Amino acid sequence: MAWSAAAVSRFAAASPAAGPVPARLGAAAAAASSISFAGARGRRFGPVAASLSTSAAAVKEAVQTEKAPAALGPYSQAIKANNLVFVSGVLGLNPETGKFVSENVEEQTEQVMKNMGEILKASGASYSSVVKTTIMLADLQDFKKVNEVYGKYFPAPAPARSTYQVAALPLNARIEIECIAAL
């Protein structure tokens, strides 16, 4: 069921207030914090407490390692937040030279996986803790070749995955992979 701010406000207007809500959180949050529910046979349950966190930055930590290529723009190699690691898209660049290991998709995939492994390691995670990957390919015809390399890195059960052909990748890469890992 989808709830709009107006619907929550109308529902909350008929319910007792749960307490003050800081003005910076807005009317929808104030309404949500005062919701109570009537169960079967008219018993009242409530008020339901709403918990909205405004300190997301406090639980966010950048991950940086020199054993993988530096970010190509204003982003982190990875971010640790709430027992998860979000690894940015990784290319098949040699971290020492900043150049692709080759134009070959298999060799780029191998280097992507090595680079990703170093970022995971720096974050306290590993290939076995990866729960989701997204693969972006310059050419979907490379799918089988990429799978042969990729499959060597992930123990069973393999992570959930999406694979897409994209119009272009940074620096004309053949492949880019991002992932999410649990800590």
C-alpha positions in Angstrom: 0.0 0.0 0.0 1.4 3.4 -1.0 1.0 6.2 1.5 1.1 9.8 0.5 2.0 12.6 2.9 -1.5 13.9 2.7 -3.0 10.5 3.5 -0.7 10.1 6.5 -1.6 13.6 7.6 -5.3 12.9 7.4 -4.9 9.6 9.3 -2.7 11.2 11.9 -5.1 14.0 12.5 -7.5 11.5 13.9 -4.9 9.9 16.2 -3.3 11.1 19.4 0.1 12.8 19.1 3.1 10.7 20.0 5.2 13.7 20.9 7.1 16.5 19.2 8.9 16.0 16.0 11.6 18.5 15.0 10.4 21.0 12.4 13.3 20.2 10.1 11.8 16.8 9.4 8.7 18.3 7.9 4.9 17.7 8.1 5.0 14.2 6.7 7.4 13.0 9.4 5.4 14.8 12.1 2.2 13.0 10.9 3.9 9.7 10.6 5.2 9.9 14.2 1.7 10.3 15.6 0.0 7.4 13.8 -1.9 4.8 15.9 -3.7 1.8 14.6 -7.0 0.2 15.6 -6.8 -3.6 15.3 -9.6 -6.1 14.9 -12.4 -5.7 17.5 -11.5 -2.0 17.8 -8.5 -2.4 20.1 -6.1 0.5 19.7 -2.4 -0.1 19.0 -0.3 3.0 19.1 1.0 5.4 18.8 3.5 4.0 16.3 6.9 5.5 16.7 8.6 6.7 13.6 12.4 6.7 13.5 14.0 9.0 10.9 17.8 9.2 10.9 19.3 12.5 9.9 22.9 11.4 10.6 23.6 9.2 7.6 26.9 10.8 7.1 28.0 9.7 10.6 27.8 6.0 9.6 29.4 6.5 6.1 33.2 5.8 5.7 35.2 6.0 2.5 37.4 3.1 1.6 40.7 3.9 -0.2 43.6 1.6 -1.2 46.6 2.3 -3.4 46.5 -1.4 -4.5 43.6 -0.5 -6.8 43.3 2.3 -9.3 42.2 5.7 -7.9 38.8 7.0 -8.6 38.6 8.8 -11.9 36.3 11.5 -10.6 34.6 12.9 -7.4 33.7 9.5 -5.9 35.1 7.0 -3.6 36.5 3.6 -4.5 34.0 2.2 -2.0 31.8 3.3 0.9 31.2 1.4 4.1 27.8 2.1 5.6 25.7 0.1 8.1 27.5 -3.3 7.7 27.6 -3.0 3.9 30.3 -2.1 1.5 29.3 -0.4 -1.8 32.2 -0.7 -4.3 32.1 1.8 -7.2 32.5 0.6 -10.7 35.9 -1.0 -11.2 37.9 -0.9 -14.5 40.7 -3.2 -15.7 43.4 -0.6 -15.1 46.8 -1.4 -13.7 46.9 0.5 -10.4 50.6 1.4 -10.9 50.4 2.7 -14.5 46.7 3.8 -14.7 46.6 2.1 -18.1 44.5 -0.9 -19.2 46.3 -4.2 -18.9 45.2 -4.9 -22.5 42.4 -4.4 -24.9 41.3 -8.1 -24.4 38.1 -8.4 -22.4 39.2 -11.5 -20.5 42.4 -9.8 -19.3 40.4 -6.6 -18.4 38.0 -8.8 -16.5 40.8 -10.5 -14.6 42.2 -7.1 -13.7 38.8 -5.8 -12.7 38.4 -8.7 -10.3 41.9 -8.2 -8.8 41.2 -4.5 -8.3 37.8 -5.3 -6.8 39.4 -7.8 -4.4 41.9 -5.2 -3.2 39.1 -2.7 -2.5 37.0 -5.4 -0.7 40.1 -6.4 1.4 40.7 -2.7 2.3 37.1 -2.5 3.5 37.3 -5.7 5.6 35.2 -7.7 3.1 36.0 -10.5 0.6 34.7 -12.1 -2.6 32.7 -14.5 -0.4 30.8 -11.6 1.3 29.7 -10.0 -2.0 25.9 -10.2 -2.2 25.3 -8.3 -5.5 27.2 -7.3 -8.6 26.4 -5.3 -11.7 28.4 -5.9 -14.8 28.5 -3.3 -17.6 29.9 -4.5 -20.9 30.8 -2.5 -24.0 29.6 -5.5 -26.0 27.2 -8.1 -24.7 28.8 -10.7 -27.1 31.6 -10.8 -24.4 29.1 -12.3 -21.8 30.4 -15.9 -22.0 34.1 -14.8 -21.9 33.5 -12.6 -18.9 31.6 -15.4 -17.1 34.6 -17.7 -17.4 36.8 -15.3 -15.6 34.2 -13.9 -13.2 33.1 -17.4 -12.0 36.6 -18.2 -10.7 36.3 -15.5 -8.0 33.0 -16.2 -6.3 32.4 -19.3 -4.1 28.9 -20.8 -4.0 26.4 -19.3 -3.6 27.4 -16.8 -6.2 26.1 -13.2 -5.7 23.0 -11.9 -7.3 23.9 -10.2 -10.5 22.8 -7.9 -13.3 24.6 -7.6 -16.6 24.0 -4.9 -19.2 25.5 -3.7 -22.5 26.1 0.0 -22.2 26.7 2.7 -24.9 30.1 3.5 -23.5 32.3 3.0 -20.5 35.0 5.3 -19.0 38.2 5.4 -20.9 36.6 3.1 -23.5 36.9 0.2 -21.2 35.5 -3.2 -22.3 34.0 -4.0 -18.9 33.2 -2.3 -15.6 31.9 -4.1 -12.4 30.4 -2.7 -9.2 29.4 -4.7 -6.2 27.8 -4.6 -2.7 29.2 -6.8 0.1 28.1 -7.6 3.6 30.5 -7.1 6.5 
